[in-house]
Amino acid sequence: MAMRFEELRRLMISDRTVRRFIENKEISTETLGQLVELTRYCPSGRNAQPLKYRLVTSEEERTLVYPLLKWAGYFEEWDGPVEGERPAAYMIQCLDTYYGQNCLCDDGLQLEAITLGMRTLGLGGCIIKAFNSVRLSEVLGLDDRYQPRYVLAIGYPAEEVVLEDMSGEEDADFKYYRTPDGRHHVPKRQLPELLL
Ligand SMILES: Cc1cc2nc3c(=O)[nH]c(=O)nc-3n(C[C@H](O)[C@H](O)[C@H](O)COP(=O)(O)O)c2cc1C
């Protein structure tokens, strides 16, 4: 049955960034493959489809990847999820430079497709741009031909995220924050502010 607008809207509302996970709840490579398969149906500039994914699931590789990531830049006192709350898997989105040096906005479109797919499976994740790309390529033995563009951290969520409507004032604070009850809050601008 075709998805209705309200279903899509609710899915998008629920598709929030999660940074604490049930680390020992494994995610199969088959599931990760199904998520990557969704990217086949994304639009692609020049239809070059230059993005590929390196899956990271083993404990050994996850241990190598984790220290190369920077989590939640606004949380100066938080270095990222502690052991037991770390991602159960990662996807490294790479540009295959054989097809060009530029992927236009293919990267973001594909990440959105994957994270929405993750939500439908009860998974959560964090798109990460702040990472040590050189070291990541080294530890995963990536060929120079593949340039890591994003790391997607994936797992079953172990934190609650709450959307907050922003006030509409031009100087309203857009920084996400955490309350003492452990909940993560994400301010979002409201529709009137998005329309010029
Ligand atoms: C392009 C992009 C880069 C991001 N890079 C990071 C990052 O390096 N580290 C991190 O913890 N979160 C990162 N995030 C997650 C954002 O902080 C998050 O999307 C934002 O706070 C809004 O929360 P929401 O995804 O729940 O709407 C990134 C998100 C995007 C779209």
Ligand as a Chemical Component Dictionary entry (heavy atoms), coordinates in Angstrom:
data_LIG
# 
_chem_comp.id                   LIG 
_chem_comp.type                 NON-POLYMER 
_chem_comp.pdbx_formal_charge   0 
_chem_comp.three_letter_code    LIG 
# 
loop_
_chem_comp_atom.comp_id 
_chem_comp_atom.atom_id 
_chem_comp_atom.alt_atom_id 
_chem_comp_atom.type_symbol 
_chem_comp_atom.charge 
_chem_comp_atom.model_Cartn_x 
_chem_comp_atom.model_Cartn_y 
_chem_comp_atom.model_Cartn_z 
_chem_comp_atom.pdbx_ordinal 
LIG C1  C1  C 0 26.057 16.809 7.419  1  
LIG C2  C2  C 0 25.951 16.361 8.860  2  
LIG C3  C3  C 0 27.091 16.188 9.606  3  
LIG C4  C4  C 0 27.006 15.762 10.943 4  
LIG N1  N1  N 0 28.148 15.514 11.648 5  
LIG C5  C5  C 0 28.061 15.111 12.934 6  
LIG C6  C6  C 0 29.241 14.795 13.664 7  
LIG O1  O1  O 0 30.357 14.882 13.149 8  
LIG N2  N2  N 0 29.104 14.367 14.944 9  
LIG C7  C7  C 0 27.883 14.237 15.538 10 
LIG O2  O2  O 0 27.807 13.834 16.695 11 
LIG N3  N3  N 0 26.725 14.531 14.858 12 
LIG C8  C8  C 0 26.800 14.950 13.579 13 
LIG N4  N4  N 0 25.654 15.203 12.867 14 
LIG C9  C9  C 0 24.339 15.058 13.513 15 
LIG C10 C10 C 0 23.703 16.452 13.795 16 
LIG O3  O3  O 0 24.274 16.994 14.946 17 
LIG C11 C11 C 0 22.183 16.270 13.958 18 
LIG O4  O4  O 0 21.626 15.907 12.707 19 
LIG C12 C12 C 0 21.533 17.564 14.463 20 
LIG O5  O5  O 0 21.910 17.814 15.793 21 
LIG C13 C13 C 0 20.006 17.534 14.377 22 
LIG O6  O6  O 0 19.484 16.426 15.046 23 
LIG P1  P1  P 0 18.478 15.472 14.291 24 
LIG O7  O7  O 0 19.297 14.676 13.299 25 
LIG O8  O8  O 0 17.863 14.610 15.333 26 
LIG O9  O9  O 0 17.492 16.342 13.597 27 
LIG C14 C14 C 0 25.718 15.563 11.534 28 
LIG C15 C15 C 0 24.576 15.717 10.748 29 
LIG C16 C16 C 0 24.685 16.095 9.434  30 
LIG C17 C17 C 0 23.424 16.229 8.599  31 
# 
loop_
_chem_comp_bond.comp_id 
_chem_comp_bond.atom_id_1 
_chem_comp_bond.atom_id_2 
_chem_comp_bond.value_order 
_chem_comp_bond.pdbx_ordinal 
LIG C1  C2  SING 1  
LIG C2  C3  SING 2  
LIG C2  C16 DOUB 3  
LIG C3  C4  DOUB 4  
LIG C4  N1  SING 5  
LIG C4  C14 SING 6  
LIG N1  C5  DOUB 7  
LIG C5  C6  SING 8  
LIG C5  C8  SING 9  
LIG C6  O1  DOUB 10 
LIG C6  N2  SING 11 
LIG N2  C7  SING 12 
LIG C7  O2  DOUB 13 
LIG C7  N3  SING 14 
LIG N3  C8  DOUB 15 
LIG C8  N4  SING 16 
LIG N4  C9  SING 17 
LIG N4  C14 SING 18 
LIG C9  C10 SING 19 
LIG C10 O3  SING 20 
LIG C10 C11 SING 21 
LIG C11 O4  SING 22 
LIG C11 C12 SING 23 
LIG C12 O5  SING 24 
LIG C12 C13 SING 25 
LIG C13 O6  SING 26 
LIG O6  P1  SING 27 
LIG P1  O7  DOUB 28 
LIG P1  O8  SING 29 
LIG P1  O9  SING 30 
LIG C14 C15 DOUB 31 
LIG C15 C16 SING 32 
LIG C16 C17 SING 33 
# 
